[in-house]
């Protein structure tokens, strides 16, 4: 891996190799978070039953494409930083809160699961922003855009939950 740079501020500089590896590890975790969200959002956009489920499943269907796009962005950045995007054998699920509810009309369970996933992503992506500060502004800029999307998803699903709570159904 031949890298030529004159600036020690560059993420590609030899003296930043350890920082680059740390960022690759963080991006890899973020990649898996997005992939797992895609899987669970597909599940939760198909399984729910009932008239009230439609708006939630439609919102999740739209989020699937955004989350998949985020995963692709993380994968591309891993590669750009001389990392290797992992294959499926390295996947370890963590989103127990997004598993389908026993009762397919339990839309509140789905909403709360999405909120937890989005909060987790926001917290983790904020950590990536701190790690990339002044050393990898390209990754930082990308994560800021993704963070904006995640905050929008969170706000949407918090609104859904407030509606259910106002009706005494949550």
C-alpha positions in Angstrom: 0.0 0.0 0.0 1.9 3.0 -1.3 0.7 6.3 0.1 2.4 9.6 -0.7 1.6 12.7 1.3 3.6 15.6 2.7 1.1 16.7 5.3 1.0 15.1 8.8 -2.6 16.4 9.0 -3.7 14.0 6.3 -5.5 10.8 7.4 -3.2 9.0 4.9 0.0 10.2 6.6 2.1 7.4 8.1 2.0 9.0 11.5 -1.8 8.8 11.4 -2.0 5.1 10.6 -3.3 4.2 14.1 -6.0 6.9 13.9 -6.9 5.6 10.4 -7.3 2.1 11.7 -9.5 3.3 14.6 -11.7 5.2 12.1 -11.9 2.1 9.9 -13.1 0.1 12.9 -15.7 2.7 13.7 -16.9 2.8 10.1 -17.1 -0.9 10.0 -19.3 -1.0 13.1 -21.5 1.8 11.5 -21.7 -0.3 8.3 -23.0 -3.2 10.2 -25.5 -1.1 12.1 -26.9 0.2 8.8 -27.0 -3.3 7.3 -28.8 -4.7 10.3 -31.3 -1.8 10.3 -32.0 -2.5 6.6 -32.8 -6.2 7.5 -35.0 -5.2 10.4 -36.7 -2.4 8.6 -37.6 -4.8 5.8 -39.0 -7.2 8.3 -41.0 -4.5 10.1 -42.2 -2.9 6.9 -43.8 -6.2 5.8 -45.0 -8.0 8.9 -47.3 -5.5 10.6 -51.1 -5.9 10.2 -53.9 -3.4 10.5 -55.1 -0.1 9.1 -52.8 1.9 11.5 -49.7 0.0 10.4 -49.7 1.4 6.9 -48.1 4.8 7.6 -45.4 3.2 9.8 -44.6 0.5 7.2 -44.5 3.1 4.4 -42.1 5.2 6.4 -39.9 2.2 7.1 -40.0 1.3 3.4 -38.6 4.7 2.5 -36.0 4.5 5.3 -34.7 1.1 3.9 -33.3 2.9 0.8 -31.7 5.6 2.9 -30.1 3.1 5.4 -28.8 1.0 2.5 -27.3 4.2 1.0 -25.6 4.9 4.3 -24.2 1.4 4.4 -22.8 1.9 0.9 -21.3 5.2 1.9 -19.6 3.6 4.9 -18.3 0.8 2.8 -16.9 3.1 0.2 -15.1 5.2 2.9 -13.7 2.0 4.5 -12.2 1.1 1.1 -10.9 4.7 0.5 -9.1 4.5 3.9 -7.4 1.2 2.8 -9.6 -1.0 4.9 -11.5 -4.0 3.8 -15.3 -4.1 3.8 -16.3 -7.2 5.7 -18.4 -10.1 4.4 -21.5 -11.6 6.0 -19.5 -14.1 8.1 -18.4 -11.2 10.2 -21.9 -10.1 11.0 -23.1 -10.2 14.6 -26.6 -9.0 15.2 -27.3 -6.6 18.1 -30.8 -5.1 17.4 -32.9 -7.2 19.7 -35.3 -4.3 20.1 -36.2 -4.4 16.3 -37.2 -8.0 16.2 -40.8 -8.5 15.0 -43.4 -8.5 17.8 -45.4 -11.6 18.6 -48.6 -9.7 17.8 -48.3 -8.3 14.3 -50.7 -5.5 15.2 -48.3 -4.2 17.9 -47.2 -1.2 16.0 -45.9 0.6 19.1 -43.3 -2.1 19.5 -42.1 -1.4 16.0 -42.1 2.4 16.6 -40.1 2.1 19.8 -37.6 -0.3 18.2 -37.0 2.2 15.4 -36.6 5.0 17.9 -34.0 3.0 19.9 -32.1 2.1 16.6 -32.0 5.8 15.5 -30.9 7.0 19.0 -28.1 4.4 18.9 -27.0 5.5 15.5 -27.0 9.2 16.5 -25.0 8.5 19.6 -22.5 6.3 17.7 -22.1 8.6 14.7 -21.5 11.5 17.1 -18.6 9.5 18.5 -17.3 9.1 15.0 -17.4 12.8 14.5 -15.2 13.3 17.6 -12.7 10.7 16.4 -12.4 12.3 13.0 -12.1 15.8 14.3 -9.1 17.6 12.6 -7.7 14.3 11.2 -10.3 13.1 8.7 -12.6 15.9 7.5 -13.9 13.9 4.6 -15.3 11.1 6.8 -16.5 13.7 9.2 -18.4 15.5 6.5 -20.0 12.3 5.3 -21.0 11.3 8.8 -22.6 14.7 9.4 -24.8 14.2 6.4 -25.8 10.7 7.6 -26.4 12.0 11.1 -28.8 14.5 9.6 -30.8 11.7 8.0 -30.9 9.7 11.3 -32.1 12.7 13.2 -34.9 13.1 10.7 -35.9 9.5 11.1 -35.8 9.8 14.9 -38.0 12.9 14.8 -40.6 11.2 12.5 -40.9 8.1 14.7 -41.0 10.1 17.9 -44.0 11.9 16.4 -45.7 8.5 15.6 -45.1 7.5 19.2 -46.5 10.7 20.6 -49.7 10.2 18.5 -50.1 6.7 20.0 -49.4 8.0 23.5 -52.0 10.8 23.1 -54.6 8.1 22.2 -53.6 5.9 25.1 -52.3 3.2 22.9 -48.7 3.3 24.0 
